[in-house]
Amino acid sequence: MPLRCEDIPQLPGLAAMQLRAGLAGAQRQVRWPYVAENRSFGPWVKGGELVFITGISRHHSQNSLTERLYEAVASEVSGLVILTGDAYIGQVPNALLRLADQLQMPLLEQPYSLPMVQVTETIGRAIVRCEQAQARQHELCAGSLSERLQQRLGSPSEVADFLQPFIRCPVTEVLPLLDSLGAWLAHQGNLSAAAKAQGCHRNSLRYRLDKLFRLTGLDPHKATDQHTLILLNTLLAEVPGASASLEITE
């Protein structure tokens, strides 16, 4: 389950933070913490951030805080955190709390005595843990070992980066020969059966395979290289859109 605004005060060491308003939107997902030091934060966020207003580098009146609240809605951030204390922002205005409720924008209060580095580190680590837990759940639904490996490795370009150190040529040069490799492996190295499955002459298939072995530097007669060829075929053949993705990124 992703980290939500309502979860923040429950994190270790963050009990001093309070969800003061906007409870109707309290289940908004927190993508990442962002400390806003400029007057306007809209140009610097992507959406889903938990934005911290400190008041340290810029004075905030009730009007400016109201502007930031409207900006939070327009920027589609997950919520606002206002730091309060004697030095900068004394307290959260009641009118701001009422507006946050109307706009359903989660508004949390954090005392200045709670170190910002502790807050952002705790939230960042919690987000990473949630993402890892989600990835593990997806892996548990995998229908095969190769699918689980692909999920663990990530995008097609990440799969290519994983394979690259074990072959001589760029991974993109393997892609046009992948069907031939797959047929050869599926028929346990029987060239005639693999060629028939491919609808080509036996010599044509041999030429393609020899080219693949030459490009990759892999010897099909060596056990370790055989394993590499199997993994190469397995990881690349079942990645959706591998050819298009790799051609774009490389």
N, C-alpha and C positions, 0 to 999 in steps of 0.2 A: 504494500500500500504506500502511495507517495506521501511525503511530508506535507501536512496541511497547516494553515495558520493557527488553528485551534490546538495543534500539537506543540507549538513552540514553548509555552510555559511549562510543559511537562518534561522537557528535555533536561538532562542532568545539569544542575548548576544554574538553570534559568528560571527558577521558581519566582524570582523577584519581578519578572515580566508579567504583565496582566493584559488580557484581551478585554479592552474597555468598551468597544463598540463594534458595530458591523457584524454581529453574530450570525446574521442570515447568510453571510458570505464566508463564514469561518472555515468552511471546508475547501476553500481555494488552495490549490497546490502551490507550494513554494518551490520555485525552480532554483533560486540562488539568492543569497543576501547581497544587497547593494547599499553602500553608505553614500548618501547624496550630500555633497558639500556645496554644489552650485545652487543658484536660486531656482533653476528649473532642471529637473532630472529627465524629462521626457525624451530628449534626443539621445540619452546615454543608456536607455534600457531597451530590452527586447520583448518584454512581457513576461509575467510570472515571477518577477523578482519581489522579494520582501525588502522594501525601501526604508532605510533608516534616516530620520531627520534629526540631526544633532544640535543645530543652532550654533555650533562652535565658530564656524567661519562666516556665518551670516545671521543677522538678527531676524527672528521670525515673530511677526505680530499675529493676532488672530486672523486678520485678513490674508496674510501670506500663507498661513497654515491652511486656510480654507482653499486657497488657490492650489496648494500642493495636493489637497484631497481630491479636488476635481481633476487635477493632472494625473493622479493615480488611477482614477476611473478611465480617463481617456487613453492612458498608456497601457491599460490592462495588466497592471502589476497585481501581485497576489494580495498585498496589504501594505500598510504603513506602520512604522514603529517610530514613536516620538520619544526622544530622551528628555527627561524632566529632572530638575534640580534647581538649586538657588542660583547657579552661575549663569545659565542661558535661558532655557524655556522653563519657567517656574512650574507651570501645571498645564494640563490639557484643558482648554476651554470647554465648558459644557455645551456651548453651541456647536462646537466641532464634533463632539460625541453624538449629538442628535443628528447632525448632517451625515456622519459616517453610517449611522443606522438607516437613514433614508436612502443612502446610496448603496447600502449593503457592502461597504468597503471595510474589511477588517482593520481595526485600528488598535495597536498595542502600545502600551506605555512601558518604558524601560528607565530605571533610575540611573543617573550618571555614575553612581558608585559601582555599577556592574560593568566590568571592563569590556570594551567593545571587542577586543581580540578574543576574549573567551566566548562571547556571544556568536560572533561570525564563524569561529572555528567549530563550535559545537553544532551550529546549524549546518555548516558545510559538511561535516562528518556524517550527520544524520541523513542528509540528502544522498550522499554516496552510499550509505548502508541501505537505504530504501531502494536505490537503483540496482544495487547488487542483489538484493532479495528478489526484486522483480525479474532480473535476468535469470536467477536460479529457478524461479517458477516457470519461466518460458522454457528453460532447458528440460525441466521435468516432463513437459508436454511433447518433447521431441519424439518423432516416430522411429528414429534410427540413430546410431552412433555418429554417422557423418553429419546428420542434421544438428545434433547437439554440439559437435565440434564447430560447425559453421556459426551457430549462435554464440558460442563462447568466443570465437575469433572476431566476429563483427561483420563489417561491410565487405563487399568484394575487394576493395582496395586493401583492407586490413588482412584479408585472407592472402592476397598476393604478397604483401609485405612479409607475412609469416613463411611463405613458401620460397621466396626469392633467394635466401642464402644457400639453398640446397640445389639450385640449378644454375647453369652458366648463363643462359639467355634470359632476357626479360620475360616475365610471365605472359605478357601479351602475345609473344611469339608462339607460345604453346597452344593458345586457344583455337587456332584454325585446325590443329592436328588432334584435338581432344576427342572427336568422334572416333577417329581411327584407333587411338589408344584405348578408348572405352570398349570398342568391339574386340580388340585383341585380348584385353584382360577378361572380358566376359566369356570368351571362348578358350580360356586357359592357354593362350599362346598359339592356338591352332590357326594358322594363316588362312587356310582354305575356307574354314567355317566362318572366320571373321570377315573375310572378303565377300563371301556370299551374303552375309548379313548386311554388309555395307553396299552391296550391289555394284561391286567393282572387281577388277581383275586382281588376282593374288599378287602379281608383281607391283601393281599400283599401291596396294596396301603396304607391301614391304618397303617401297620407296618412301612413303609417308612416315612409316615407323622409323626407318633408318635416319630420316631427316630429324625426327623428334629426338632420337637418342643422341645424334650428333650435336644438336642445338643445346640440349640440356646437359650433355656430358654424363648421362646416366647409362650404365651398362646393364641391359636386361638379364645378363647371366650372373650378376652379383646379387646376393640375397638382400643386402641393404638398399641397393639401388632399385630392386624390385618393389620393396616396401615404399620407397619414395615415389615411384611411378603410380602405385596404387593410391597413395594419399593424394598425389597431384591430381589424379583423375577424379577421385571421390570429392575432394574439396572444391574443385573448380566446376565440375560437371553439374552439381546440384545447387550452386549459388544462383538465385534468380537474377537474370540480367547481368551476369558476370562480364560477358564480352563488351556490352555497351558501357558499363560502369568503368571498367578498367581502361578502355580506349579513351574515355573522357578524362580520367584522372592522371594518366601517365603521359 
